[in-house]
Each structure stands twice: as C-alpha cells, then as structure tokens.
Amino acid sequence: MALAFASIGVANAEEAAAQPVASIDQLPQGQDVSGTVIELAGWVVAANDNQGFPFAVIDKAAAQILVFGGDGRLRGAAPGLFGSAVGDHTAPGVAGVALREIPGRDRTTPAGRFVGGFGPSVDAGRVLWVDYESAVSIHPTATGVPAERRVERLASPEPEDNRITHGCINVAPEFYEQIIRPTFEKGGVFYVMPDEASIEETFPEFAQSRAATQSNDGKRARHGRK
C-alpha cells in the first residue's frame, strides 16, 4: 500500500514545511486500503472528531489497522487478527465470561467509535482497551495455542484467515511496540468498521457529512450544463 494519504486533509502550511513523520507499512504487498477507510480518516481530522487525540481506523473486512497521530498523519498500517465470528454486536455480559466459555457466535469484534486507553486487566496486566465495557483490547499476537496458527494467519494476504480471536485485536509484536504502544500511551479514539451493519448506523455523523458532500458535488456538476 502506498502511504500517500498520510497527511490527508490535515497539514497546514507550518506542518507541510515540517519534516515528514516516518510511517511503517506492514500490509501485504499489493493490498489496497478501501476508499471508505480513507474518507473516514479524512473526515475524523476535518471534523476534529478525534479532538486532537491519536486514532485508529480498523477495517475488519480487510483485516487492516491504520494508526494516525493526533495531527492526522499516518504512523503505521498493519494487518490484524479479529473475532472469529462475523458480526458487530457485543453480547450482554460477555466481559464477565471466561474466554473458553464465550459461545462461538459471540466471539465478535464490535463495530463503532470507541474512546480507549491503557488500563489494568484481571489476567494480562496493563493492556490497551479499545472498549473496556465489552472487554476488547489490542495486544501483541499470542503464540500460546499452536493449533490456532496466529502468526501465520497474521502474515496471510487473505483477510478470511485473520478471524481467529475471541474478540480482541491482535497485531505483530513489533508493530505493537513501535507504533501502537507509543501512539496510544495517553489514550485515543478507535473507529472499528462494521462487518454487517451499515456505515450510516455505525458512524452516523460521518455518513451525513459524506452524503452532504456528494449532494453538493452533484449540484456543482449540474450547474456546469449550459
């Protein structure tokens, strides 16, 4: 993936003159980022929806994680592992259930906008919570169950191979240490794209803004006819 949109819609004259921030791209060679993800990232900064905090746009369907600084510059892009169940819901009470007891249908990574940060956990020490209420965090890929082949799945260019977790988001250890941990040390905002729900119900303000822009573009195009 070309990191051409690292400063999409955000750099002012002073920022443009500054030394560009080096970005880490770990996405499989030739794998594209969806136009909706790019639009959402641009809208987040233009609307200040992140309120100056770093943010991530997480595309479950493509198994991609894009991490941005508070200034909107892309810091890194990498594959991720997600809940084995396709879906966007959080099952009631799932945060209090032991991992092995979570039904397969409820092993989802919920979609939506979440404000998260580092905090304690019962069994894993200090973790980066995406959504504390649903017990979804981002952490380095674990290798404790060889049969799950999580490292191999993370390296696969096929997004379907990346659905294996109980709902948490896994990334390569080096990406976690180099990008995730320092970027979100003081918290951030996480935008998790839906599997099945619409963009309109998942990110209503973004959808409304996009619809208005498309409507205005249509009007300008019609004005050009004589």
C-alpha positions as CSV (number, residue, x, y, z in Angstrom):
1,M,0.0,0.0,0.0
2,A,1.3,3.4,-0.9
3,L,1.1,5.7,2.2
4,A,0.1,8.6,0.0
5,F,-2.7,9.8,2.3
6,A,-0.6,10.1,5.4
7,S,-1.5,13.8,5.7
8,I,-4.9,13.7,4.1
9,G,-6.8,16.9,4.7
10,V,-4.8,17.9,7.8
11,A,-1.5,19.6,7.1
12,N,-1.4,23.3,7.4
13,A,1.4,25.4,5.9
14,E,3.6,25.0,9.0
15,E,3.1,21.3,9.2
16,A,3.7,20.9,5.5
17,A,7.1,22.5,5.9
18,A,8.0,20.3,8.8
19,Q,10.0,17.1,8.4
20,P,7.5,14.3,7.5
21,V,6.8,11.6,10.0
22,A,8.2,8.2,9.0
23,S,5.4,5.6,8.6
24,I,5.6,1.9,9.0
25,D,3.7,-0.1,6.4
26,Q,3.3,-3.8,7.2
27,L,0.3,-4.5,4.9
28,P,0.7,-7.4,2.5
29,Q,2.3,-6.3,-0.8
30,G,-0.3,-5.1,-3.2
31,Q,-3.2,-5.0,-0.7
32,D,-5.2,-1.8,-1.1
33,V,-7.0,0.3,1.6
34,S,-10.7,0.9,0.9
35,G,-11.9,4.3,-0.2
36,T,-14.3,4.4,2.7
37,V,-11.4,4.0,5.2
38,I,-9.6,6.8,3.5
39,E,-12.7,9.0,3.6
40,L,-13.4,8.2,7.2
41,A,-9.8,9.1,8.2
42,G,-10.0,12.4,6.4
43,W,-13.4,13.2,8.0
44,V,-12.1,12.4,11.5
45,V,-9.5,15.1,11.2
46,A,-11.5,17.6,9.3
47,A,-14.4,17.4,11.8
48,N,-11.9,17.2,14.7
49,D,-13.9,14.1,15.8
50,N,-10.8,12.8,17.5
51,Q,-10.4,16.0,19.5
52,G,-6.7,16.1,18.8
53,F,-6.1,12.6,20.1
54,P,-4.4,9.9,18.1
55,F,-6.8,7.5,16.4
56,A,-7.0,4.2,14.5
57,V,-9.3,3.2,11.7
58,I,-9.8,-0.6,11.9
59,D,-11.2,-2.4,8.9
60,K,-12.3,-5.9,9.9
61,A,-13.3,-7.0,6.4
62,A,-9.8,-6.2,5.1
63,A,-8.1,-7.2,8.3
64,Q,-6.3,-3.9,8.4
65,I,-5.3,-1.4,11.2
66,L,-4.3,2.2,10.3
67,V,-2.9,4.3,13.1
68,F,-2.8,8.1,13.0
69,G,-1.3,10.7,15.3
70,G,-3.3,13.5,16.7
71,D,-2.2,15.6,13.8
72,G,-3.8,13.2,11.4
73,R,-0.5,11.9,10.0
74,L,-0.4,8.2,9.3
75,R,2.0,6.5,11.7
76,G,1.6,2.9,10.6
77,A,-0.6,0.4,8.8
78,A,-0.6,-3.3,9.5
79,P,-2.7,-6.5,9.4
80,G,-4.6,-7.5,12.4
81,L,-6.5,-10.6,13.8
82,F,-10.1,-10.2,14.8
83,G,-13.0,-12.0,16.4
84,S,-13.7,-15.4,14.8
85,A,-17.4,-14.6,14.5
86,V,-18.6,-12.2,11.8
87,G,-20.7,-9.6,13.4
88,D,-20.8,-6.2,15.0
89,H,-22.6,-6.8,18.3
90,T,-21.4,-7.2,21.9
91,A,-23.2,-10.0,23.7
92,P,-24.6,-8.9,27.1
93,G,-22.3,-9.8,29.9
94,V,-19.5,-11.1,27.7
95,A,-16.9,-9.1,29.6
96,G,-17.5,-11.3,32.6
97,V,-17.3,-14.6,30.9
98,A,-14.2,-16.8,30.7
99,L,-12.7,-16.9,27.2
100,R,-13.3,-20.6,26.7
101,E,-17.0,-20.2,27.7
102,I,-17.8,-17.4,25.2
103,P,-20.1,-19.0,22.5
104,G,-18.7,-19.0,19.0
105,R,-21.4,-16.7,17.7
106,D,-20.4,-14.1,20.3
107,R,-16.7,-14.0,19.6
108,T,-17.1,-10.7,17.7
109,T,-15.1,-7.6,17.5
110,P,-17.8,-4.9,17.9
111,A,-18.0,-2.1,15.4
112,G,-18.3,1.6,16.2
113,R,-16.4,4.6,17.7
114,F,-14.7,3.9,21.0
115,V,-12.6,6.1,23.3
116,G,-10.0,3.9,24.9
117,G,-6.6,3.8,26.6
118,F,-4.3,1.7,28.7
119,G,-5.6,0.3,31.9
120,P,-5.4,-2.8,34.2
121,S,-6.9,-6.2,33.3
122,V,-7.6,-9.2,35.5
123,D,-5.2,-11.6,33.9
124,A,-3.0,-9.8,31.4
125,G,-1.6,-6.8,33.4
126,R,-1.8,-3.4,31.7
127,V,-3.5,-3.5,28.3
128,L,-4.7,-1.1,25.7
129,W,-8.5,-1.2,26.0
130,V,-10.4,-0.3,22.8
131,D,-13.7,-0.7,24.7
132,Y,-13.5,-1.7,28.3
133,E,-17.2,-2.4,28.6
134,S,-17.0,-5.2,26.0
135,A,-13.5,-6.3,27.1
136,V,-12.0,-5.6,23.7
137,S,-8.3,-4.7,23.7
138,I,-5.4,-4.5,21.3
139,H,-2.4,-6.7,22.2
140,P,0.5,-8.5,20.5
141,T,-0.2,-11.8,18.8
142,A,0.0,-14.7,21.2
143,T,1.5,-18.0,20.3
144,G,0.2,-20.0,23.3
145,V,-2.1,-22.2,21.2
146,P,0.0,-23.6,18.2
147,A,-3.1,-25.0,16.5
148,E,-4.5,-21.5,16.0
149,R,-1.5,-20.5,13.9
150,R,-2.0,-16.9,14.8
151,V,1.5,-15.8,13.5
152,E,0.8,-17.5,10.1
153,R,-2.7,-16.1,9.9
154,L,-1.3,-12.6,10.5
155,A,1.1,-13.0,7.6
156,S,-1.6,-14.3,5.3
157,P,-2.8,-11.9,2.5
158,E,-6.3,-13.4,2.7
159,P,-8.5,-11.4,5.2
160,E,-10.6,-14.5,5.9
161,D,-7.6,-16.1,7.6
162,N,-7.4,-13.3,10.2
163,R,-10.7,-14.2,12.0
164,I,-9.5,-16.3,15.0
165,T,-9.7,-14.3,18.3
166,H,-12.3,-14.3,21.0
167,G,-13.0,-10.6,20.0
168,C,-9.8,-8.8,20.8
169,I,-7.5,-7.3,18.2
170,N,-4.0,-8.8,17.7
171,V,-1.1,-7.2,15.8
172,A,2.5,-8.2,15.3
173,P,4.7,-7.6,18.4
174,E,7.0,-5.2,16.6
175,F,4.1,-3.1,15.3
176,Y,2.6,-3.0,18.8
177,E,5.9,-1.8,20.4
178,Q,6.9,0.6,17.6
179,I,3.5,2.1,16.8
180,I,0.6,1.1,19.0
181,R,2.1,1.5,22.4
182,P,3.8,4.9,22.0
183,T,0.9,6.3,19.9
184,F,-1.8,5.5,22.4
185,E,0.2,5.9,25.7
186,K,-2.2,8.7,26.7
187,G,-5.3,7.2,25.1
188,G,-7.0,7.6,21.7
189,V,-10.1,7.0,19.6
190,F,-10.8,3.8,17.7
191,Y,-13.1,3.6,14.7
192,V,-13.9,-0.1,14.0
193,M,-15.6,-0.6,10.6
194,P,-18.6,-2.9,10.5
195,D,-18.9,-6.4,9.1
196,E,-22.6,-6.4,8.5
197,A,-24.1,-3.1,9.9
198,S,-24.3,-0.1,7.6
199,I,-21.9,2.9,7.7
200,E,-25.0,5.0,8.4
201,E,-25.8,3.3,11.7
202,T,-22.2,2.7,12.7
203,F,-20.8,6.3,12.0
204,P,-23.9,8.4,11.5
205,E,-22.2,11.8,11.6
206,F,-19.6,10.7,9.0
207,A,-22.3,9.3,6.8
208,Q,-24.3,12.5,7.0
209,S,-21.2,14.6,6.1
210,R,-20.4,12.3,3.2
211,A,-24.0,12.4,1.9
212,A,-24.0,16.2,2.1
213,T,-20.7,16.4,0.2
214,Q,-21.9,14.1,-2.5
215,S,-25.1,16.1,-2.9
216,N,-23.1,19.3,-3.2
217,D,-20.8,17.8,-5.8
218,G,-23.9,16.7,-7.8
219,K,-25.3,20.2,-7.7
220,R,-22.0,21.7,-8.9
221,A,-21.9,19.2,-11.7
222,R,-25.4,20.2,-12.8
223,H,-24.5,23.8,-12.7
224,G,-21.9,23.2,-15.4
225,R,-24.5,22.4,-18.1
226,K,-25.5,25.1,-20.5
